[in-house]
Amino acid sequence: VLLIVIAAGVLRYAVAELQEAAWLPGEGHYAFDLTGSIDPEGAVATGFRAVLNLTPSMTWLELMAWAGYIVITLAAFIWVIRRGKAPAAAPAERLAQPVSA
């Protein structure tokens, strides 16, 4: 689950860079801007940026990409786990099984 959250942060970072390069719209349209309350260079902001890749100010597209990735991927992850079936055996494991005559 932590890996899914970290990957969502990488996607958010990519969206932010593409917005900065003007390849995606919405660079100045912030979903929230907490820079007045949280120092962007402070310990709290640095911790969130390091682990979750969240910043004190995020655009709507960044937020939707981050949250959408988490929701979709986590739902798929939980669905696979709740099915209760293990993934198919790898070819090497199938070869190690005894062959019935």
C-alpha positions as CSV (number, residue, x, y, z in Angstrom):
1,V,0.0,0.0,0.0
2,L,2.9,2.4,0.8
3,L,4.4,1.6,-2.6
4,I,1.1,2.6,-4.3
5,V,1.1,5.9,-2.4
6,I,4.7,6.6,-3.3
7,A,4.0,5.8,-7.0
8,A,1.0,8.2,-6.9
9,G,3.5,10.9,-5.7
10,V,5.7,10.2,-8.6
11,L,2.7,10.6,-10.9
12,R,1.9,13.9,-9.2
13,Y,5.4,15.1,-9.7
14,A,5.3,14.2,-13.4
15,V,2.0,16.1,-13.8
16,A,3.5,19.1,-12.1
17,E,6.5,19.1,-14.4
18,L,4.4,18.7,-17.5
19,Q,2.2,21.6,-16.3
20,E,5.4,23.7,-15.8
21,A,6.5,22.8,-19.3
22,A,3.1,23.9,-20.6
23,W,2.3,20.4,-22.0
24,L,-0.7,20.1,-19.6
25,P,-3.2,22.8,-18.6
26,G,-3.9,24.3,-15.2
27,E,-0.6,25.4,-13.8
28,G,-2.0,28.3,-11.9
29,H,-5.3,26.7,-10.8
30,Y,-4.6,25.6,-7.3
31,A,-6.8,23.1,-5.5
32,F,-5.3,24.3,-2.2
33,D,-2.5,26.6,-1.2
34,L,-1.2,26.2,2.4
35,T,2.0,28.1,1.9
36,G,0.7,30.8,4.3
37,S,0.3,28.1,7.0
38,I,3.1,25.7,6.2
39,D,6.6,26.7,5.3
40,P,7.4,25.0,1.9
41,E,11.0,24.6,3.0
42,G,10.2,23.5,6.6
43,A,10.4,20.1,8.2
44,V,6.7,19.2,7.8
45,A,6.5,20.1,4.1
46,T,9.8,18.3,3.4
47,G,8.6,15.2,5.2
48,F,5.4,15.1,3.2
49,R,7.3,15.8,0.0
50,A,9.9,13.1,0.7
51,V,7.4,10.3,1.6
52,L,4.2,11.1,-0.3
53,N,5.4,13.7,-2.8
54,L,2.7,16.1,-1.6
55,T,3.4,19.9,-1.6
56,P,1.8,22.7,0.4
57,S,0.2,23.9,-2.9
58,M,-1.1,21.6,-5.5
59,T,-3.1,22.2,-8.7
60,W,-6.4,20.5,-9.4
61,L,-4.8,18.3,-12.0
62,E,-2.0,17.2,-9.7
63,L,-4.5,16.4,-6.9
64,M,-6.8,14.5,-9.3
65,A,-3.9,12.5,-10.7
66,W,-2.6,11.6,-7.2
67,A,-5.9,10.7,-5.7
68,G,-7.2,9.0,-8.8
69,Y,-4.1,6.8,-9.0
70,I,-4.5,5.8,-5.4
71,V,-8.2,5.0,-5.6
72,I,-8.0,3.0,-8.8
73,T,-4.8,1.1,-8.0
74,L,-5.7,0.5,-4.4
75,A,-9.1,-0.8,-5.4
76,A,-7.5,-3.2,-7.9
77,F,-5.0,-4.3,-5.3
78,I,-7.7,-5.0,-2.7
79,W,-9.9,-6.8,-5.2
80,V,-7.0,-9.2,-6.1
81,I,-6.3,-9.8,-2.4
82,R,-9.9,-10.5,-1.6
83,R,-10.3,-12.9,-4.4
84,G,-8.1,-15.2,-2.4
85,K,-6.4,-16.8,-5.4
86,A,-2.7,-16.9,-5.8
87,P,-1.2,-15.8,-9.1
88,A,-0.6,-18.6,-11.6
89,A,2.5,-20.6,-11.0
90,A,5.6,-19.5,-12.8
91,P,6.9,-21.8,-15.6
92,A,9.8,-23.0,-13.4
93,E,7.4,-24.0,-10.7
94,R,5.3,-25.9,-13.1
95,L,8.3,-27.9,-14.4
96,A,9.2,-28.9,-10.8
97,Q,5.8,-30.5,-10.2
98,P,5.6,-34.3,-10.8
99,V,4.1,-35.4,-14.0
100,S,1.3,-38.0,-13.8
101,A,1.6,-40.9,-16.2
